[in-house]
Amino acid sequence: MIRDFAPRGWFDAGLQFFLFFAVYQGYQVVRGLTDGNPEVAFANAQRLIDLEKGTGTFFEPGFQDALLDHAWVIDFANFMYMNSHFVVTTTFLTWLYFFRNEHFYFVRNMFMVAMVVALACYAAFPTAPPRLIPEAGFTDTIAVFTGLPQDSETVGMLVNKYAAVPSMHIAFSLMIAVPGMALASNALARMWWSAYPLIVLFVIVVTGNHFWLDAAAGAAVACVAAVTAGQLARVRPDHWAWRESPATTTA
């Protein structure tokens, strides 16, 4: 009975875990490379600030400052930043694999492509997040409001603090929200998934973890990943293609 629960057998389930684990190991390698170049990371962050100022879109410090007195907003944003990226994403992917397996492999391929592209970007363009640049008017809300420094040695084992571009919070949110909307069976679920990337955008900006340009880069990565996954589906159309749900095909 337990063996029957895995749609394609437990070997396939283990393979999916291995693929994500392998990409994570790549992340660790890139982390080691970028952690040794803080000067480059801060210089690249300054380039983003200069670009935003040059285009009149450097709104993040003022936006963050306007909300710092609203503790419940900051608490919500901190909680979402620390939990949603992996918890919501992992929960959705697990549900998708076990209960909508015919759709899982297209989404998995999107994630594989997106993470490989992101790793290349982190290696080529390491960038410090806004929260590490208080002189530009930013506040590290998680450190200030929770007392949990994101750059402690323990947290640093899991997080690359110079991996701001692209924002994978945004990429991940789009890569689960769009399939989530397509598979949603009721209006409330569709509303949640349609709002989720916007909530994540609010969270990453108000906590001082990303510039809006980081978010735009993350959205671009998600788009590239979706297009590439569509092309990969031609290689194994019976296994990797996105299949419309019965409700959609009969509509």
C-alpha positions as CSV (number, residue, x, y, z in Angstrom):
1,M,0.0,0.0,0.0
2,I,2.8,2.4,0.9
3,R,4.6,1.6,-2.3
4,D,1.5,2.4,-4.3
5,F,1.3,5.9,-2.9
6,A,4.2,7.1,-5.0
7,P,2.7,7.7,-8.5
8,R,5.7,6.4,-10.4
9,G,7.3,4.4,-7.7
10,W,9.7,5.4,-4.9
11,F,12.7,5.2,-7.1
12,D,11.3,8.1,-9.2
13,A,10.4,10.0,-6.0
14,G,13.9,9.6,-4.8
15,L,15.3,10.8,-8.1
16,Q,13.3,14.0,-7.8
17,F,14.8,14.6,-4.4
18,F,18.3,13.9,-5.7
19,L,17.9,16.4,-8.5
20,F,16.9,19.2,-6.2
21,F,19.7,18.1,-3.8
22,A,22.2,18.2,-6.6
23,V,21.3,21.8,-7.5
24,Y,21.5,22.7,-3.9
25,Q,25.1,21.4,-3.9
26,G,25.8,23.7,-6.8
27,Y,24.4,26.5,-4.8
28,Q,26.9,25.7,-2.0
29,V,29.8,25.8,-4.5
30,V,28.7,29.2,-5.8
31,R,28.2,30.4,-2.3
32,G,31.8,29.6,-1.5
33,L,32.9,31.6,-4.6
34,T,30.9,34.7,-3.9
35,D,31.5,34.9,-0.2
36,G,35.1,35.6,-0.9
37,N,34.2,38.7,-3.0
38,P,32.4,41.1,-0.8
39,E,33.9,44.1,-2.5
40,V,32.5,43.0,-5.8
41,A,29.1,42.2,-4.3
42,F,28.8,45.7,-2.7
43,A,30.1,47.4,-5.9
44,N,27.4,45.6,-7.9
45,A,24.7,46.6,-5.3
46,Q,25.8,50.2,-5.7
47,R,25.5,49.9,-9.5
48,L,21.8,48.8,-9.0
49,I,21.2,51.8,-6.7
50,D,22.8,54.1,-9.3
51,L,20.6,52.6,-12.0
52,E,17.5,53.0,-10.0
53,K,18.3,56.6,-9.1
54,G,19.1,57.3,-12.7
55,T,15.7,56.0,-13.7
56,G,13.8,57.6,-10.8
57,T,12.8,54.3,-9.3
58,F,14.8,54.2,-6.2
59,F,11.8,54.0,-3.9
60,E,12.7,51.1,-1.6
61,P,14.2,53.0,1.4
62,G,11.3,55.4,1.6
63,F,8.8,52.6,1.2
64,Q,10.4,50.6,3.9
65,D,10.7,53.6,6.2
66,A,7.0,54.4,5.9
67,L,6.1,51.0,7.2
68,L,8.6,50.5,10.0
69,D,6.3,52.0,12.6
70,H,3.6,49.4,11.8
71,A,5.0,46.5,13.7
72,W,2.4,44.0,12.6
73,V,3.2,44.7,9.0
74,I,6.9,44.2,9.6
75,D,6.2,41.1,11.7
76,F,4.1,39.6,8.9
77,A,6.8,40.4,6.3
78,N,9.6,39.0,8.4
79,F,7.6,35.8,9.0
80,M,6.8,35.4,5.3
81,Y,10.3,36.0,4.2
82,M,11.7,33.5,6.6
83,N,9.2,30.8,6.0
84,S,7.3,31.1,2.7
85,H,10.2,30.7,0.2
86,F,10.9,27.1,1.2
87,V,7.7,26.0,3.1
88,V,5.2,27.1,0.5
89,T,7.3,26.0,-2.4
90,T,8.2,22.6,-1.0
91,T,4.6,22.0,0.1
92,F,3.3,22.8,-3.3
93,L,5.9,20.7,-5.2
94,T,5.2,17.8,-2.8
95,W,1.5,18.1,-3.4
96,L,2.0,18.4,-7.1
97,Y,4.2,15.3,-7.3
98,F,1.9,13.0,-5.3
99,F,-1.6,14.3,-6.3
100,R,-1.1,15.9,-9.7
101,N,1.8,14.0,-10.9
102,E,1.1,14.5,-14.6
103,H,1.9,18.2,-14.2
104,F,4.9,17.8,-11.9
105,Y,7.7,17.2,-14.4
106,F,7.0,20.3,-16.4
107,V,7.2,22.4,-13.2
108,R,10.3,20.4,-12.0
109,N,12.1,21.2,-15.3
110,M,11.2,24.9,-14.8
111,F,12.8,24.8,-11.4
112,M,15.9,23.0,-12.6
113,V,16.4,25.5,-15.4
114,A,15.7,28.5,-13.2
115,M,18.1,27.4,-10.5
116,V,20.9,26.7,-13.0
117,V,20.4,30.1,-14.5
118,A,20.4,31.7,-11.1
119,L,23.6,30.0,-10.1
120,A,25.3,31.3,-13.2
121,C,24.0,34.8,-12.3
122,Y,25.2,34.6,-8.7
123,A,28.7,33.6,-9.9
124,A,28.9,36.2,-12.6
125,F,27.2,39.1,-10.7
126,P,27.4,38.6,-6.9
127,T,25.3,41.3,-5.3
128,A,24.8,42.5,-1.7
129,P,21.2,42.8,-0.6
130,P,19.9,46.3,0.4
131,R,19.7,45.3,4.1
132,L,23.5,45.3,4.2
133,I,23.7,48.9,3.0
134,P,22.3,51.0,5.9
135,E,24.1,54.1,4.6
136,A,21.6,54.1,1.7
137,G,18.7,54.2,4.1
138,F,17.9,50.5,4.4
139,T,17.0,48.6,7.6
140,D,17.5,44.9,8.1
141,T,14.0,44.3,9.6
142,I,14.6,40.7,10.5
143,A,17.7,41.5,12.5
144,V,16.2,44.6,14.1
145,F,12.7,43.3,14.9
146,T,13.4,39.7,15.7
147,G,17.0,39.8,16.9
148,L,17.9,37.0,14.5
149,P,20.9,38.1,12.4
150,Q,20.6,36.6,8.9
151,D,24.4,36.7,8.5
152,S,25.2,34.6,11.6
153,E,27.5,31.6,11.0
154,T,24.7,29.1,11.5
155,V,22.4,30.8,9.0
156,G,25.2,31.5,6.7
157,M,25.6,27.7,6.2
158,L,22.3,27.8,4.3
159,V,22.0,31.2,2.8
160,N,24.2,33.0,0.3
161,K,24.1,36.7,1.4
162,Y,25.4,37.9,-1.9
163,A,22.8,36.2,-4.0
164,A,20.5,39.1,-4.5
165,V,20.3,39.0,-8.3
166,P,18.1,37.4,-9.4
167,S,15.5,37.2,-6.6
168,M,14.6,33.5,-6.5
169,H,11.8,34.4,-4.1
170,I,10.1,36.0,-7.0
171,A,11.1,33.3,-9.5
172,F,9.8,30.5,-7.2
173,S,6.6,32.3,-6.4
174,L,5.8,32.7,-10.1
175,M,6.7,29.1,-10.9
176,I,4.3,27.8,-8.4
177,A,1.6,30.5,-8.6
178,V,0.9,30.1,-12.4
179,P,0.6,26.3,-12.2
180,G,-1.4,26.8,-9.0
181,M,-3.9,29.0,-10.7
182,A,-4.2,26.6,-13.6
183,L,-4.9,23.7,-11.3
184,A,-7.1,25.6,-8.7
185,S,-10.6,24.2,-8.4
186,N,-12.2,27.2,-6.8
187,A,-12.1,31.0,-7.0
188,L,-10.6,31.4,-3.5
189,A,-7.6,29.2,-4.5
190,R,-7.1,31.2,-7.7
191,M,-7.3,34.4,-5.8
192,W,-4.5,33.2,-3.4
193,W,-2.2,32.1,-6.2
194,S,-2.8,35.3,-8.2
195,A,-1.9,37.3,-5.1
196,Y,1.0,35.2,-3.9
197,P,3.8,36.7,-6.2
198,L,2.7,40.2,-5.3
199,I,2.8,39.4,-1.6
200,V,6.3,38.0,-2.0
201,L,7.3,41.1,-3.9
202,F,6.0,43.3,-1.0
203,V,7.8,41.0,1.5
204,I,11.3,41.1,-0.1
205,V,11.2,44.8,-0.6
206,V,9.9,45.8,2.8
207,T,12.3,43.5,4.7
208,G,15.3,45.1,2.8
209,N,16.3,41.8,1.2
210,H,15.9,42.9,-2.5
211,F,15.8,45.8,-4.8
212,W,12.9,45.9,-7.3
213,L,15.4,45.2,-10.0
214,D,16.3,41.9,-8.3
215,A,12.6,41.0,-8.5
216,A,12.5,41.9,-12.1
217,A,15.5,39.7,-12.8
218,G,13.8,36.9,-10.9
219,A,10.6,37.2,-13.0
220,A,12.8,37.1,-16.1
221,V,14.4,33.9,-14.9
222,A,11.0,32.4,-14.3
223,C,9.9,33.3,-17.9
224,V,13.1,31.8,-19.4
225,A,12.6,28.7,-17.3
226,A,9.0,28.3,-18.5
227,V,9.9,28.7,-22.2
228,T,12.8,26.3,-21.8
229,A,10.6,23.7,-20.1
230,G,8.2,24.0,-23.0
231,Q,11.1,23.2,-25.4
232,L,12.3,20.4,-23.2
233,A,8.8,18.9,-23.3
234,R,9.3,18.2,-27.0
235,V,12.0,15.7,-26.1
236,R,9.6,13.7,-23.9
237,P,6.1,15.0,-24.6
238,D,4.4,12.1,-22.8
239,H,6.3,12.7,-19.6
240,W,7.5,16.3,-19.5
241,A,4.7,18.3,-21.2
242,W,2.2,20.3,-19.2
243,R,-1.2,18.6,-19.6
244,E,-4.4,20.5,-19.4
245,S,-6.7,19.5,-16.6
246,P,-10.0,17.7,-17.5
247,A,-12.0,20.7,-16.5
248,T,-10.0,22.9,-18.9
249,T,-10.1,20.6,-21.8
250,T,-13.9,20.1,-21.6
251,A,-14.6,23.8,-21.2
